[in-house]
């Protein structure tokens, strides 16, 4: 299902934002180069919202223990997290940002 989650104008470059389309917690990421990505908003190490963390290049850093997750793959780049977080396809239509969730 494709869900509208924001407009590009609402997403500052270098920002993280929590969205919950259809009850799915997603960390919406706008990189400094303007790219937009969507990953699960819960750290795979502990129940912490990644959208409360920081963006370091193309990785989201968990605010609790510093695990970093690649915004393209969801894979962690270091401990303590060892499992990836889910990723979601992002579609841009004009100024509107959509995320694909579910089947």
Biopython code that builds the backbone (N, CA, C, O; Angstrom):
import numpy as np
from Bio.PDB.StructureBuilder import StructureBuilder

atoms = [
    (1, "UNK", "N", (0.838, -1.167, 0.000)),
    (1, "UNK", "CA", (0.000, 0.000, 0.000)),
    (1, "UNK", "C", (0.891, 1.241, 0.000)),
    (1, "UNK", "O", (1.824, 1.341, 0.796)),
    (2, "UNK", "N", (0.603, 2.167, -0.880)),
    (2, "UNK", "CA", (1.357, 3.418, -0.960)),
    (2, "UNK", "C", (0.641, 4.477, -0.127)),
    (2, "UNK", "O", (-0.534, 4.764, -0.353)),
    (3, "UNK", "N", (1.364, 5.061, 0.845)),
    (3, "UNK", "CA", (0.792, 6.045, 1.758)),
    (3, "UNK", "C", (1.554, 7.363, 1.665)),
    (3, "UNK", "O", (2.785, 7.378, 1.674)),
    (4, "UNK", "N", (0.814, 8.470, 1.576)),
    (4, "UNK", "CA", (1.438, 9.786, 1.628)),
    (4, "UNK", "C", (1.873, 10.038, 3.064)),
    (4, "UNK", "O", (1.093, 9.845, 3.997)),
    (5, "UNK", "N", (3.140, 10.478, 3.244)),
    (5, "UNK", "CA", (3.654, 10.696, 4.595)),
    (5, "UNK", "C", (4.137, 12.122, 4.846)),
    (5, "UNK", "O", (4.271, 12.529, 6.000)),
    (6, "UNK", "N", (4.398, 12.883, 3.793)),
    (6, "UNK", "CA", (4.910, 14.255, 3.970)),
    (6, "UNK", "C", (4.995, 14.923, 2.611)),
    (6, "UNK", "O", (4.767, 14.302, 1.573)),
    (7, "UNK", "N", (5.327, 16.199, 2.645)),
    (7, "UNK", "CA", (5.720, 16.905, 1.426)),
    (7, "UNK", "C", (7.214, 17.187, 1.546)),
    (7, "UNK", "O", (7.750, 17.267, 2.652)),
    (8, "UNK", "N", (7.876, 17.335, 0.415)),
    (8, "UNK", "CA", (9.317, 17.624, 0.453)),
    (8, "UNK", "C", (9.603, 18.899, 1.230)),
    (8, "UNK", "O", (10.623, 18.996, 1.912)),
    (9, "UNK", "N", (8.715, 19.871, 1.133)),
    (9, "UNK", "CA", (8.896, 21.130, 1.840)),
    (9, "UNK", "C", (8.896, 20.990, 3.349)),
    (9, "UNK", "O", (9.431, 21.847, 4.053)),
    (10, "UNK", "N", (8.296, 19.913, 3.857)),
    (10, "UNK", "CA", (8.251, 19.671, 5.300)),
    (10, "UNK", "C", (9.509, 18.982, 5.817)),
    (10, "UNK", "O", (9.714, 18.897, 7.028)),
    (11, "UNK", "N", (10.352, 18.488, 4.911)),
    (11, "UNK", "CA", (11.528, 17.718, 5.301)),
    (11, "UNK", "C", (12.804, 18.493, 5.005)),
    (11, "UNK", "O", (13.211, 18.617, 3.850)),
    (12, "UNK", "N", (13.418, 19.004, 6.032)),
    (12, "UNK", "CA", (14.673, 19.734, 5.871)),
    (12, "UNK", "C", (15.795, 18.752, 5.531)),
    (12, "UNK", "O", (15.820, 17.646, 6.071)),
    (13, "UNK", "N", (16.715, 19.127, 4.658)),
    (13, "UNK", "CA", (17.880, 18.260, 4.417)),
    (13, "UNK", "C", (18.613, 17.983, 5.731)),
    (13, "UNK", "O", (18.811, 18.885, 6.545)),
    (14, "UNK", "N", (19.009, 16.735, 5.921)),
    (14, "UNK", "CA", (19.696, 16.335, 7.144)),
    (14, "UNK", "C", (18.766, 16.042, 8.304)),
    (14, "UNK", "O", (19.202, 16.019, 9.456)),
    (15, "UNK", "N", (17.476, 15.816, 8.016)),
    (15, "UNK", "CA", (16.511, 15.637, 9.098)),
    (15, "UNK", "C", (15.965, 14.212, 9.181)),
    (15, "UNK", "O", (15.993, 13.447, 8.217)),
    (16, "UNK", "N", (15.467, 13.893, 10.380)),
    (16, "UNK", "CA", (14.767, 12.647, 10.666)),
    (16, "UNK", "C", (13.370, 13.017, 11.144)),
    (16, "UNK", "O", (13.181, 14.011, 11.846)),
    (17, "UNK", "N", (12.394, 12.200, 10.752)),
    (17, "UNK", "CA", (11.018, 12.497, 11.164)),
    (17, "UNK", "C", (10.253, 11.191, 11.337)),
    (17, "UNK", "O", (10.308, 10.318, 10.471)),
    (18, "UNK", "N", (9.552, 11.054, 12.433)),
    (18, "UNK", "CA", (8.715, 9.871, 12.664)),
    (18, "UNK", "C", (7.379, 10.071, 11.956)),
    (18, "UNK", "O", (6.740, 11.115, 12.091)),
    (19, "UNK", "N", (6.970, 9.055, 11.200)),
    (19, "UNK", "CA", (5.647, 9.016, 10.582)),
    (19, "UNK", "C", (5.055, 7.651, 10.892)),
    (19, "UNK", "O", (5.788, 6.693, 11.136)),
    (20, "UNK", "N", (3.726, 7.559, 10.882)),
    (20, "UNK", "CA", (3.064, 6.300, 11.219)),
    (20, "UNK", "C", (1.946, 5.977, 10.234)),
    (20, "UNK", "O", (0.780, 5.944, 10.626)),
    (21, "UNK", "N", (2.274, 5.738, 8.966)),
    (21, "UNK", "CA", (1.218, 5.382, 8.018)),
    (21, "UNK", "C", (0.631, 4.004, 8.359)),
    (21, "UNK", "O", (1.364, 3.032, 8.538)),
    (22, "UNK", "N", (-0.685, 3.942, 8.444)),
    (22, "UNK", "CA", (-1.377, 2.686, 8.752)),
    (22, "UNK", "C", (-0.839, 2.029, 10.013)),
    (22, "UNK", "O", (-0.848, 0.802, 10.121)),
    (23, "UNK", "N", (-0.364, 2.840, 10.984)),
    (23, "UNK", "CA", (0.120, 2.318, 12.251)),
    (23, "UNK", "C", (1.529, 1.750, 12.226)),
    (23, "UNK", "O", (1.981, 1.180, 13.219)),
    (24, "UNK", "N", (2.240, 1.898, 11.094)),
    (24, "UNK", "CA", (3.615, 1.411, 10.968)),
    (24, "UNK", "C", (4.582, 2.538, 11.333)),
    (24, "UNK", "O", (4.592, 3.582, 10.680)),
    (25, "UNK", "N", (5.393, 2.331, 12.372)),
    (25, "UNK", "CA", (6.345, 3.356, 12.820)),
    (25, "UNK", "C", (7.539, 3.388, 11.875)),
    (25, "UNK", "O", (8.277, 2.411, 11.749)),
    (26, "UNK", "N", (7.716, 4.536, 11.210)),
    (26, "UNK", "CA", (8.770, 4.707, 10.207)),
    (26, "UNK", "C", (9.579, 5.952, 10.527)),
    (26, "UNK", "O", (9.036, 6.987, 10.912)),
    (27, "UNK", "N", (10.898, 5.827, 10.358)),
    (27, "UNK", "CA", (11.799, 6.971, 10.448)),
    (27, "UNK", "C", (12.037, 7.451, 9.015)),
    (27, "UNK", "O", (12.705, 6.779, 8.229)),
    (28, "UNK", "N", (11.488, 8.606, 8.691)),
    (28, "UNK", "CA", (11.657, 9.202, 7.372)),
    (28, "UNK", "C", (12.917, 10.055, 7.406)),
    (28, "UNK", "O", (13.072, 10.910, 8.278)),
    (29, "UNK", "N", (13.809, 9.822, 6.462)),
    (29, "UNK", "CA", (15.129, 10.458, 6.451)),
    (29, "UNK", "C", (15.290, 11.287, 5.183)),
    (29, "UNK", "O", (15.044, 10.798, 4.081)),
    (30, "UNK", "N", (15.701, 12.535, 5.339)),
    (30, "UNK", "CA", (16.090, 13.331, 4.176)),
    (30, "UNK", "C", (17.566, 13.641, 4.323)),
    (30, "UNK", "O", (17.979, 14.382, 5.215)),
    (31, "UNK", "N", (18.353, 13.062, 3.431)),
    (31, "UNK", "CA", (19.793, 13.272, 3.462)),
    (31, "UNK", "C", (20.142, 14.701, 3.067)),
    (31, "UNK", "O", (19.321, 15.416, 2.493)),
    (32, "UNK", "N", (21.348, 15.099, 3.376)),
    (32, "UNK", "CA", (21.798, 16.447, 3.013)),
    (32, "UNK", "C", (21.806, 16.670, 1.515)),
    (32, "UNK", "O", (21.676, 17.807, 1.064)),
    (33, "UNK", "N", (21.961, 15.584, 0.714)),
    (33, "UNK", "CA", (21.939, 15.727, -0.744)),
    (33, "UNK", "C", (20.517, 15.734, -1.300)),
    (33, "UNK", "O", (20.325, 15.836, -2.512)),
    (34, "UNK", "N", (19.505, 15.624, -0.406)),
    (34, "UNK", "CA", (18.109, 15.686, -0.818)),
    (34, "UNK", "C", (17.431, 14.342, -0.954)),
    (34, "UNK", "O", (16.206, 14.290, -1.069)),
    (35, "UNK", "N", (18.187, 13.242, -0.946)),
    (35, "UNK", "CA", (17.582, 11.915, -1.045)),
    (35, "UNK", "C", (16.679, 11.627, 0.142)),
    (35, "UNK", "O", (16.966, 12.042, 1.264)),
    (36, "UNK", "N", (15.579, 10.911, -0.109)),
    (36, "UNK", "CA", (14.627, 10.586, 0.944)),
    (36, "UNK", "C", (14.546, 9.066, 1.076)),
    (36, "UNK", "O", (14.415, 8.354, 0.080)),
    (37, "UNK", "N", (14.624, 8.575, 2.318)),
    (37, "UNK", "CA", (14.598, 7.156, 2.602)),
    (37, "UNK", "C", (13.690, 6.895, 3.795)),
    (37, "UNK", "O", (13.377, 7.805, 4.564)),
    (38, "UNK", "N", (13.269, 5.634, 3.941)),
    (38, "UNK", "CA", (12.394, 5.258, 5.050)),
    (38, "UNK", "C", (12.884, 3.935, 5.642)),
    (38, "UNK", "O", (13.055, 2.942, 4.934)),
    (39, "UNK", "N", (13.105, 3.951, 6.965)),
    (39, "UNK", "CA", (13.499, 2.743, 7.683)),
    (39, "UNK", "C", (12.585, 2.587, 8.896)),
    (39, "UNK", "O", (11.927, 3.540, 9.315)),
    (40, "UNK", "N", (12.551, 1.377, 9.453)),
    (40, "UNK", "CA", (11.780, 1.172, 10.676)),
    (40, "UNK", "C", (12.268, 2.105, 11.767)),
    (40, "UNK", "O", (13.467, 2.359, 11.881)),
    (41, "UNK", "N", (11.340, 2.619, 12.574)),
    (41, "UNK", "CA", (11.711, 3.618, 13.581)),
    (41, "UNK", "C", (12.008, 3.006, 14.943)),
    (41, "UNK", "O", (11.928, 3.699, 15.958)),
    (42, "UNK", "N", (12.348, 1.722, 14.984)),
    (42, "UNK", "CA", (12.717, 1.099, 16.251)),
    (42, "UNK", "C", (14.068, 0.422, 16.099)),
    (42, "UNK", "O", (14.252, -0.425, 15.225)),
    (43, "UNK", "N", (15.013, 0.797, 16.954)),
    (43, "UNK", "CA", (16.334, 0.175, 16.938)),
    (43, "UNK", "C", (16.188, -1.322, 17.152)),
    (43, "UNK", "O", (15.408, -1.758, 17.999)),
    (44, "UNK", "N", (16.932, -2.108, 16.394)),
    (44, "UNK", "CA", (16.844, -3.568, 16.527)),
    (44, "UNK", "C", (17.538, -4.085, 17.792)),
    (44, "UNK", "O", (17.388, -5.254, 18.150)),
    (45, "UNK", "N", (18.283, -3.230, 18.454)),
    (45, "UNK", "CA", (18.961, -3.621, 19.695)),
    (45, "UNK", "C", (18.061, -3.424, 20.902)),
    (45, "UNK", "O", (18.052, -4.246, 21.818)),
    (46, "UNK", "N", (17.306, -2.334, 20.903)),
    (46, "UNK", "CA", (16.452, -1.991, 22.030)),
    (46, "UNK", "C", (15.305, -1.143, 21.520)),
    (46, "UNK", "O", (15.421, -0.531, 20.458)),
    (47, "UNK", "N", (14.214, -1.090, 22.239)),
    (47, "UNK", "CA", (13.009, -0.370, 21.816)),
    (47, "UNK", "C", (13.198, 1.141, 21.957)),
    (47, "UNK", "O", (12.656, 1.766, 22.869)),
    (48, "UNK", "N", (13.980, 1.717, 21.035)),
    (48, "UNK", "CA", (14.282, 3.151, 21.036)),
    (48, "UNK", "C", (13.941, 3.707, 19.658)),
    (48, "UNK", "O", (14.247, 3.079, 18.645)),
    (49, "UNK", "N", (13.311, 4.878, 19.611)),
    (49, "UNK", "CA", (12.948, 5.493, 18.338)),
    (49, "UNK", "C", (14.190, 6.062, 17.649)),
    (49, "UNK", "O", (14.871, 6.933, 18.191)),
    (50, "UNK", "N", (14.470, 5.557, 16.453)),
    (50, "UNK", "CA", (15.616, 6.061, 15.690)),
    (50, "UNK", "C", (15.420, 7.503, 15.264)),
    (50, "UNK", "O", (16.398, 8.233, 15.098)),
    (51, "UNK", "N", (14.172, 7.933, 15.083)),
    (51, "UNK", "CA", (13.905, 9.314, 14.669)),
    (51, "UNK", "C", (14.324, 10.325, 15.729)),
    (51, "UNK", "O", (14.399, 11.519, 15.439)),
    (52, "UNK", "N", (14.601, 9.870, 16.955)),
    (52, "UNK", "CA", (15.125, 10.747, 18.010)),
    (52, "UNK", "C", (16.645, 10.820, 17.967)),
    (52, "UNK", "O", (17.257, 11.544, 18.752)),
    (53, "UNK", "N", (17.256, 10.072, 17.053)),
    (53, "UNK", "CA", (18.712, 10.025, 16.948)),
    (53, "UNK", "C", (19.263, 11.097, 16.037)),
    (53, "UNK", "O", (18.651, 12.147, 15.844)),
    (54, "UNK", "N", (20.422, 10.821, 15.483)),
    (54, "UNK", "CA", (21.113, 11.773, 14.619)),
    (54, "UNK", "C", (21.406, 11.135, 13.273)),
    (54, "UNK", "O", (21.464, 9.912, 13.145)),
    (55, "UNK", "N", (21.589, 11.979, 12.281)),
    (55, "UNK", "CA", (21.977, 11.536, 10.952)),
    (55, "UNK", "C", (23.469, 11.792, 10.792)),
    (55, "UNK", "O", (23.946, 12.908, 11.000)),
    (56, "UNK", "N", (24.199, 10.746, 10.421)),
    (56, "UNK", "CA", (25.639, 10.845, 10.192)),
    (56, "UNK", "C", (25.899, 10.332, 8.782)),
    (56, "UNK", "O", (26.003, 9.124, 8.568)),
    (57, "UNK", "N", (26.003, 11.239, 7.825)),
    (57, "UNK", "CA", (26.151, 10.845, 6.425)),
    (57, "UNK", "C", (24.892, 10.173, 5.943)),
    (57, "UNK", "O", (23.836, 10.802, 5.871)),
    (58, "UNK", "N", (24.992, 8.871, 5.605)),
    (58, "UNK", "CA", (23.804, 8.131, 5.181)),
    (58, "UNK", "C", (23.426, 7.065, 6.200)),
    (58, "UNK", "O", (22.859, 6.029, 5.852)),
    (59, "UNK", "N", (23.747, 7.332, 7.469)),
    (59, "UNK", "CA", (23.392, 6.423, 8.549)),
    (59, "UNK", "C", (22.628, 7.167, 9.640)),
    (59, "UNK", "O", (22.914, 8.324, 9.950)),
    (60, "UNK", "N", (21.648, 6.466, 10.213)),
    (60, "UNK", "CA", (20.907, 6.988, 11.361)),
    (60, "UNK", "C", (21.523, 6.377, 12.611)),
    (60, "UNK", "O", (21.678, 5.159, 12.701)),
    (61, "UNK", "N", (21.873, 7.224, 13.575)),
    (61, "UNK", "CA", (22.484, 6.768, 14.817)),
    (61, "UNK", "C", (21.435, 6.736, 15.921)),
    (61, "UNK", "O", (20.767, 7.734, 16.193)),
    (62, "UNK", "N", (21.304, 5.573, 16.553)),
    (62, "UNK", "CA", (20.382, 5.407, 17.667)),
    (62, "UNK", "C", (20.816, 6.306, 18.830)),
    (62, "UNK", "O", (22.001, 6.362, 19.160)),
    (63, "UNK", "N", (19.858, 7.012, 19.455)),
    (63, "UNK", "CA", (20.235, 7.912, 20.546)),
    (63, "UNK", "C", (20.622, 7.202, 21.834)),
    (63, "UNK", "O", (21.222, 7.825, 22.710)),
    (64, "UNK", "N", (20.298, 5.915, 21.980)),
    (64, "UNK", "CA", (20.574, 5.237, 23.248)),
    (64, "UNK", "C", (21.992, 4.682, 23.337)),
    (64, "UNK", "O", (22.711, 4.977, 24.291)),
    (65, "UNK", "N", (22.399, 3.883, 22.355)),
    (65, "UNK", "CA", (23.687, 3.197, 22.461)),
    (65, "UNK", "C", (24.591, 3.410, 21.257)),
    (65, "UNK", "O", (25.659, 2.804, 21.178)),
    (66, "UNK", "N", (24.187, 4.255, 20.323)),
    (66, "UNK", "CA", (25.070, 4.625, 19.228)),
    (66, "UNK", "C", (25.115, 3.695, 18.038)),
    (66, "UNK", "O", (25.934, 3.900, 17.142)),
    (67, "UNK", "N", (24.261, 2.668, 17.989)),
    (67, "UNK", "CA", (24.235, 1.823, 16.794)),
    (67, "UNK", "C", (23.822, 2.668, 15.593)),
    (67, "UNK", "O", (22.950, 3.530, 15.703)),
    (68, "UNK", "N", (24.453, 2.416, 14.447)),
    (68, "UNK", "CA", (24.142, 3.159, 13.232)),
    (68, "UNK", "C", (23.543, 2.217, 12.192)),
    (68, "UNK", "O", (23.973, 1.072, 12.058)),
    (69, "UNK", "N", (22.548, 2.709, 11.460)),
    (69, "UNK", "CA", (21.849, 1.919, 10.457)),
    (69, "UNK", "C", (21.894, 2.640, 9.116)),
    (69, "UNK", "O", (21.583, 3.827, 9.025)),
    (70, "UNK", "N", (22.286, 1.904, 8.074)),
    (70, "UNK", "CA", (22.333, 2.437, 6.713)),
    (70, "UNK", "C", (20.907, 2.716, 6.244)),
    (70, "UNK", "O", (20.049, 1.839, 6.334)),
    (71, "UNK", "N", (20.641, 3.928, 5.744)),
    (71, "UNK", "CA", (19.279, 4.285, 5.337)),
    (71, "UNK", "C", (18.841, 3.549, 4.074)),
    (71, "UNK", "O", (17.644, 3.455, 3.804)),
    (72, "UNK", "N", (19.782, 3.028, 3.302)),
    (72, "UNK", "CA", (19.436, 2.314, 2.067)),
    (72, "UNK", "C", (19.133, 0.835, 2.312)),
    (72, "UNK", "O", (18.263, 0.262, 1.656)),
    (73, "UNK", "N", (19.845, 0.219, 3.251)),
    (73, "UNK", "CA", (19.721, -1.230, 3.467)),
    (73, "UNK", "C", (19.134, -1.605, 4.823)),
    (73, "UNK", "O", (18.640, -2.720, 4.993)),
    (74, "UNK", "N", (19.179, -0.693, 5.788)),
    (74, "UNK", "CA", (18.739, -0.986, 7.142)),
    (74, "UNK", "C", (19.755, -1.739, 7.973)),
    (74, "UNK", "O", (19.524, -1.997, 9.154)),
    (75, "UNK", "N", (20.896, -2.102, 7.360)),
    (75, "UNK", "CA", (21.906, -2.890, 8.073)),
    (75, "UNK", "C", (22.672, -2.034, 9.077)),
    (75, "UNK", "O", (22.996, -0.879, 8.800)),
    (76, "UNK", "N", (22.963, -2.616, 10.257)),
    (76, "UNK", "CA", (23.767, -1.889, 11.238)),
    (76, "UNK", "C", (25.236, -1.926, 10.833)),
    (76, "UNK", "O", (25.704, -2.889, 10.226)),
    (77, "UNK", "N", (25.950, -0.866, 11.176)),
    (77, "UNK", "CA", (27.376, -0.819, 10.848)),
    (77, "UNK", "C", (28.262, -1.115, 12.051)),
    (77, "UNK", "O", (29.487, -1.145, 11.931)),
    (78, "UNK", "N", (27.653, -1.330, 13.197)),
    (78, "UNK", "CA", (28.450, -1.631, 14.383)),
    (78, "UNK", "C", (27.584, -1.993, 15.565)),
    (78, "UNK", "O", (26.368, -1.806, 15.548)),
    (79, "UNK", "N", (28.224, -2.508, 16.582)),
    (79, "UNK", "CA", (27.533, -2.943, 17.792)),
    (79, "UNK", "C", (26.994, -1.747, 18.568)),
    (79, "UNK", "O", (27.485, -0.633, 18.384)),
    (80, "UNK", "N", (26.009, -1.944, 19.422)),
    (80, "UNK", "CA", (25.511, -3.224, 19.886)),
    (80, "UNK", "C", (24.459, -3.877, 18.976)),
    (80, "UNK", "O", (24.179, -5.064, 19.146)),
    (81, "UNK", "N", (23.879, -3.164, 18.038)),
    (81, "UNK", "CA", (22.884, -3.783, 17.151)),
    (81, "UNK", "C", (23.563, -4.749, 16.186)),
    (81, "UNK", "O", (24.636, -4.463, 15.653)),
    (82, "UNK", "N", (22.923, -5.892, 15.969)),
    (82, "UNK", "CA", (23.443, -6.863, 15.012)),
    (82, "UNK", "C", (22.418, -7.187, 13.923)),
    (82, "UNK", "O", (22.783, -7.693, 12.862)),
    (83, "UNK", "N", (21.151, -6.901, 14.175)),
    (83, "UNK", "CA", (20.089, -7.177, 13.202)),
    (83, "UNK", "C", (19.710, -5.893, 12.466)),
    (83, "UNK", "O", (19.749, -4.810, 13.050)),
    (84, "UNK", "N", (19.347, -6.008, 11.194)),
    (84, "UNK", "CA", (18.925, -4.828, 10.444)),
    (84, "UNK", "C", (17.535, -4.365, 10.869)),
    (84, "UNK", "O", (16.790, -5.108, 11.508)),
    (85, "UNK", "N", (17.200, -3.144, 10.510)),
    (85, "UNK", "CA", (15.839, -2.632, 10.648)),
    (85, "UNK", "C", (15.201, -2.690, 9.261)),
    (85, "UNK", "O", (15.908, -2.675, 8.253)),
    (86, "UNK", "N", (13.872, -2.754, 9.204)),
    (86, "UNK", "CA", (13.238, -2.818, 7.881)),
    (86, "UNK", "C", (13.421, -1.520, 7.102)),
    (86, "UNK", "O", (13.572, -0.445, 7.682)),
    (87, "UNK", "N", (13.405, -1.642, 5.785)),
    (87, "UNK", "CA", (13.418, -0.484, 4.905)),
    (87, "UNK", "C", (12.123, -0.479, 4.102)),
    (87, "UNK", "O", (11.499, -1.523, 3.915)),
    (88, "UNK", "N", (11.725, 0.686, 3.633)),
    (88, "UNK", "CA", (10.481, 0.839, 2.886)),
    (88, "UNK", "C", (10.755, 1.671, 1.635)),
    (88, "UNK", "O", (11.451, 2.685, 1.700)),
    (89, "UNK", "N", (10.207, 1.242, 0.494)),
    (89, "UNK", "CA", (10.386, 2.030, -0.728)),
    (89, "UNK", "C", (9.741, 3.413, -0.596)),
    (89, "UNK", "O", (8.642, 3.550, -0.057)),
    (90, "UNK", "N", (10.431, 4.412, -1.088)),
    (90, "UNK", "CA", (9.943, 5.792, -1.081)),
    (90, "UNK", "C", (9.703, 6.225, -2.521)),
    (90, "UNK", "O", (10.513, 5.947, -3.405)),
    (91, "UNK", "N", (8.587, 6.906, -2.749)),
    (91, "UNK", "CA", (8.249, 7.446, -4.062)),
    (91, "UNK", "C", (7.974, 8.931, -3.908)),
    (91, "UNK", "O", (7.278, 9.350, -2.982)),
    (92, "UNK", "N", (8.517, 9.719, -4.809)),
    (92, "UNK", "CA", (8.279, 11.161, -4.822)),
    (92, "UNK", "C", (7.416, 11.469, -6.036)),
    (92, "UNK", "O", (7.754, 11.095, -7.159)),
    (93, "UNK", "N", (6.311, 12.147, -5.807)),
    (93, "UNK", "CA", (5.419, 12.556, -6.889)),
    (93, "UNK", "C", (5.212, 14.061, -6.745)),
    (93, "UNK", "O", (4.426, 14.512, -5.912)),
    (94, "UNK", "N", (5.924, 14.829, -7.563)),
    (94, "UNK", "CA", (5.897, 16.288, -7.411)),
    (94, "UNK", "C", (6.555, 16.660, -6.105)),
    (94, "UNK", "O", (7.751, 16.433, -5.919)),
    (95, "UNK", "N", (5.771, 17.241, -5.185)),
    (95, "UNK", "CA", (6.273, 17.624, -3.869)),
    (95, "UNK", "C", (5.849, 16.624, -2.790)),
    (95, "UNK", "O", (6.211, 16.785, -1.624)),
    (96, "UNK", "N", (5.101, 15.614, -3.162)),
    (96, "UNK", "CA", (4.550, 14.668, -2.197)),
    (96, "UNK", "C", (5.458, 13.454, -2.024)),
    (96, "UNK", "O", (6.004, 12.930, -2.995)),
    (97, "UNK", "N", (5.613, 13.012, -0.765)),
    (97, "UNK", "CA", (6.442, 11.864, -0.423)),
    (97, "UNK", "C", (5.520, 10.716, -0.009)),
    (97, "UNK", "O", (4.677, 10.874, 0.874)),
    (98, "UNK", "N", (5.691, 9.560, -0.656)),
    (98, "UNK", "CA", (4.900, 8.374, -0.366)),
    (98, "UNK", "C", (5.835, 7.242, 0.058)),
    (98, "UNK", "O", (6.967, 7.144, -0.415)),
    (99, "UNK", "N", (5.340, 6.391, 0.959)),
    (99, "UNK", "CA", (6.076, 5.211, 1.406)),
    (99, "UNK", "C", (5.215, 3.991, 1.145)),
    (99, "UNK", "O", (4.007, 4.009, 1.378)),
    (100, "UNK", "N", (5.854, 2.916, 0.653)),
    (100, "UNK", "CA", (5.168, 1.643, 0.430)),
    (100, "UNK", "C", (5.271, 0.804, 1.689)),
    (100, "UNK", "O", (6.367, 0.547, 2.186)),
    (101, "UNK", "N", (4.118, 0.375, 2.205)),
    (101, "UNK", "CA", (4.106, -0.504, 3.371)),
    (101, "UNK", "C", (3.230, -1.717, 3.082)),
    (101, "UNK", "O", (2.314, -1.650, 2.263)),
    (102, "UNK", "N", (3.514, -2.811, 3.754)),
    (102, "UNK", "CA", (2.711, -4.016, 3.585)),
    (102, "UNK", "C", (2.783, -4.592, 2.200)),
    (102, "UNK", "O", (3.731, -4.347, 1.454)),
    (103, "UNK", "N", (1.753, -5.375, 1.856)),
    (103, "UNK", "CA", (1.714, -6.044, 0.552)),
    (103, "UNK", "C", (1.082, -5.201, -0.512)),
    (103, "UNK", "O", (0.979, -5.631, -1.660)),
]
sb = StructureBuilder()
sb.init_structure("model")
sb.init_model(0)
sb.init_chain("A")
sb.init_seg("    ")
for serial, (resi, resn, name, xyz) in enumerate(atoms, 1):
    if name == "N":
        sb.init_residue(resn, " ", resi, " ")
    sb.init_atom(name, np.array(xyz, "f"), 0.0, 1.0, " ", f" {name:<3s}", serial, name[0])
structure = sb.get_structure()
